[in-house]
């Protein structure tokens, strides 16, 4: 049985200037998505999930938002969950 894997990708989201505030708010509400920066028409985000399909589905969801011109994956990484360090409690 394959070990569970955790996937993370980065993406650039290009947005019309007049829709930036609304798109930023919608993206910030998505589970597994974090905004790391941007400018007047672009957002830099990371997407995390249990599979490449999960990441692709989330990217498609972003791409279909009103005001989004393009959402393009830039990088993807996956590792077995046992390789991930345990968080401190």
Backbone as CSV, one residue per row, in Angstrom:
resi,resn,N_x,N_y,N_z,CA_x,CA_y,CA_z,C_x,C_y,C_z
1,UNK,0.836,-1.178,0.000,0.000,0.000,0.000,0.885,1.247,0.000
2,UNK,0.636,2.187,-0.923,1.480,3.382,-0.972,1.298,4.241,0.271
3,UNK,2.402,4.871,0.664,2.360,5.775,1.811,1.637,7.055,1.419
4,UNK,0.934,7.662,2.381,0.256,8.934,2.083,1.272,10.009,1.696
5,UNK,0.873,10.860,0.767,1.747,11.940,0.314,1.058,13.271,0.537
6,UNK,1.836,14.307,0.733,1.335,15.664,0.887,1.871,16.478,-0.275
7,UNK,1.015,17.234,-0.928,1.384,17.997,-2.116,1.263,19.489,-1.828
8,UNK,2.169,20.248,-2.381,2.110,21.708,-2.285,2.538,22.287,-3.631
9,UNK,1.864,23.336,-4.056,2.253,24.005,-5.296,2.185,25.507,-5.091
10,UNK,2.920,26.206,-5.934,2.808,27.662,-5.959,2.137,28.041,-7.274
11,UNK,1.456,29.185,-7.243,0.754,29.637,-8.440,0.753,31.154,-8.487
12,UNK,0.654,31.662,-9.700,0.481,33.093,-9.928,-0.928,33.281,-10.468
13,UNK,-1.677,34.170,-9.822,-3.048,34.452,-10.221,-3.093,35.881,-10.754
14,UNK,-3.454,36.042,-12.028,-3.559,37.364,-12.642,-5.022,37.792,-12.596
15,UNK,-5.239,39.008,-12.078,-6.585,39.489,-11.778,-6.763,40.886,-12.366
16,UNK,-7.985,41.205,-12.802,-8.256,42.579,-13.223,-8.164,43.476,-11.991
17,UNK,-7.658,44.697,-12.179,-7.468,45.603,-11.050,-8.758,45.867,-10.286
18,UNK,-9.850,46.018,-11.000,-11.106,46.345,-10.330,-11.679,45.175,-9.526
19,UNK,-11.214,43.960,-9.751,-11.709,42.791,-9.028,-10.734,42.292,-7.962
20,UNK,-9.588,42.957,-7.814,-8.543,42.450,-6.926,-9.024,42.243,-5.490
21,UNK,-9.703,43.201,-4.910,-10.121,43.078,-3.506,-11.055,41.884,-3.320
22,UNK,-12.017,41.725,-4.214,-12.970,40.618,-4.101,-12.279,39.269,-4.305
23,UNK,-11.415,39.175,-5.318,-10.709,37.918,-5.593,-9.788,37.571,-4.431
24,UNK,-9.078,38.552,-3.907,-8.180,38.309,-2.765,-8.979,37.739,-1.592
25,UNK,-10.140,38.300,-1.335,-10.982,37.832,-0.233,-11.471,36.404,-0.477
26,UNK,-11.911,36.105,-1.686,-12.388,34.756,-2.018,-11.273,33.722,-1.892
27,UNK,-10.094,34.064,-2.399,-8.962,33.133,-2.330,-8.551,32.908,-0.880
28,UNK,-8.533,33.953,-0.088,-8.139,33.835,1.321,-9.057,32.896,2.102
29,UNK,-10.277,32.721,1.647,-11.246,31.846,2.322,-11.120,30.375,1.926
30,UNK,-10.369,30.083,0.874,-10.269,28.708,0.392,-9.396,27.862,1.313
31,UNK,-9.873,26.669,1.624,-9.117,25.739,2.446,-7.868,25.281,1.684
32,UNK,-6.740,25.299,2.362,-5.497,24.825,1.770,-4.803,25.831,0.876
33,UNK,-5.292,27.064,0.833,-4.695,28.100,-0.021,-4.232,29.252,0.848
34,UNK,-3.030,29.756,0.561,-2.486,30.884,1.300,-1.918,31.907,0.321
35,UNK,-2.217,33.171,0.554,-1.681,34.257,-0.273,-0.377,34.731,0.356
36,UNK,0.676,34.838,-0.472,1.991,35.232,0.039,2.442,36.607,-0.433
37,UNK,1.725,37.197,-1.361,2.113,38.519,-1.844,1.465,38.794,-3.176
38,UNK,1.920,39.868,-3.795,1.383,40.234,-5.089,1.560,41.707,-5.358
39,UNK,0.895,42.167,-6.401,0.915,43.581,-6.759,-0.490,43.962,-7.224
40,UNK,-0.618,44.995,-8.012,-1.945,45.502,-8.401,-2.765,44.509,-9.218
41,UNK,-2.103,43.595,-9.937,-2.847,42.673,-10.803,-2.457,41.202,-10.638
42,UNK,-1.562,40.888,-9.707,-1.145,39.487,-9.528,-1.094,39.121,-8.052
43,UNK,-1.427,37.869,-7.782,-1.294,37.305,-6.448,-0.391,36.084,-6.528
44,UNK,0.448,35.914,-5.529,1.287,34.721,-5.414,0.673,33.869,-4.306
45,UNK,0.310,32.626,-4.633,-0.357,31.760,-3.668,0.333,30.400,-3.591
46,UNK,0.109,29.720,-2.472,0.451,28.302,-2.382,-0.844,27.541,-2.148
47,UNK,-0.862,26.324,-2.668,-2.008,25.434,-2.530,-1.480,24.119,-1.971
48,UNK,-2.109,23.604,-0.912,-1.689,22.352,-0.300,-2.842,21.362,-0.298
49,UNK,-2.502,20.067,-0.409,-3.535,19.046,-0.377,-2.970,17.644,-0.432
50,UNK,-3.867,16.667,-0.447,-3.474,15.257,-0.390,-3.133,14.649,-1.738
51,UNK,-3.400,15.392,-2.843,-3.114,14.818,-4.160,-2.929,15.934,-5.187
52,UNK,-2.319,15.572,-6.298,-2.181,16.506,-7.408,-3.555,16.927,-7.907
53,UNK,-4.499,15.993,-7.901,-5.861,16.305,-8.327,-6.513,17.358,-7.452
54,UNK,-6.278,17.277,-6.148,-6.815,18.274,-5.220,-6.266,19.658,-5.557
55,UNK,-4.966,19.732,-5.810,-4.337,21.001,-6.169,-4.903,21.522,-7.484
56,UNK,-5.048,20.659,-8.456,-5.590,21.051,-9.752,-7.025,21.538,-9.649
57,UNK,-7.825,20.852,-8.819,-9.214,21.271,-8.624,-9.277,22.663,-8.005
58,UNK,-8.432,22.923,-7.009,-8.423,24.225,-6.349,-7.971,25.308,-7.329
59,UNK,-6.961,25.014,-8.151,-6.481,25.977,-9.140,-7.577,26.286,-10.167
60,UNK,-8.323,25.268,-10.564,-9.448,25.475,-11.485,-10.506,26.352,-10.841
61,UNK,-10.791,26.100,-9.567,-11.766,26.914,-8.835,-11.350,28.392,-8.836
62,UNK,-10.065,28.640,-8.617,-9.551,30.020,-8.646,-9.678,30.593,-10.050
63,UNK,-9.307,29.809,-11.046,-9.339,30.251,-12.443,-10.740,30.666,-12.881
64,UNK,-11.767,30.055,-12.293,-13.146,30.333,-12.687,-13.771,31.516,-11.937
65,UNK,-13.037,32.102,-11.003,-13.563,33.243,-10.256,-13.693,34.461,-11.168
66,UNK,-14.783,35.201,-10.980,-15.005,36.421,-11.749,-13.862,37.401,-11.472
67,UNK,-13.254,37.910,-12.547,-12.147,38.852,-12.426,-10.778,38.220,-12.565
68,UNK,-10.707,36.878,-12.493,-9.424,36.192,-12.667,-9.178,36.006,-14.161
69,UNK,-8.035,36.495,-14.632,-7.668,36.344,-16.036,-6.936,35.028,-16.275
70,UNK,-6.111,34.614,-15.308,-5.371,33.357,-15.419,-4.864,32.952,-14.048
71,UNK,-4.848,31.659,-13.793,-4.243,31.093,-12.589,-3.321,29.987,-13.062
72,UNK,-2.023,30.200,-12.901,-1.027,29.281,-13.466,-0.145,28.680,-12.389
73,UNK,-0.094,27.331,-12.350,0.790,26.651,-11.416,2.233,26.872,-11.862
74,UNK,3.076,27.182,-10.902,4.475,27.455,-11.198,5.358,26.291,-10.760
75,UNK,5.041,25.699,-9.621,5.887,24.658,-9.043,5.012,23.718,-8.236
76,UNK,5.366,22.436,-8.224,4.670,21.473,-7.358,5.693,20.557,-6.711
77,UNK,5.426,20.227,-5.454,6.294,19.323,-4.700,5.418,18.364,-3.916
78,UNK,5.858,17.110,-3.797,5.137,16.123,-2.995,6.138,15.326,-2.183
79,UNK,5.726,14.956,-0.983,6.573,14.106,-0.151,5.696,13.220,0.713
80,UNK,6.271,12.102,1.135,5.540,11.203,2.013,5.344,11.897,3.344
81,UNK,4.186,11.691,3.946,3.876,12.413,5.179,4.844,12.079,6.303
82,UNK,5.423,10.890,6.333,6.394,10.558,7.381,7.667,11.394,7.267
83,UNK,7.940,11.937,6.070,9.131,12.751,5.869,8.962,14.149,6.451
84,UNK,7.712,14.532,6.695,7.446,15.874,7.179,7.767,15.942,8.675
85,UNK,8.401,17.013,9.122,8.688,17.128,10.551,7.393,17.288,11.353
86,UNK,7.382,16.746,12.542,6.214,16.875,13.415,6.182,18.275,13.997
87,UNK,4.997,18.896,14.033,4.914,20.231,14.634,5.132,20.150,16.138
88,UNK,5.692,21.195,16.690,5.880,21.265,18.130,4.552,21.516,18.812
89,UNK,4.336,20.909,19.928,3.086,21.143,20.660,3.351,21.870,21.943
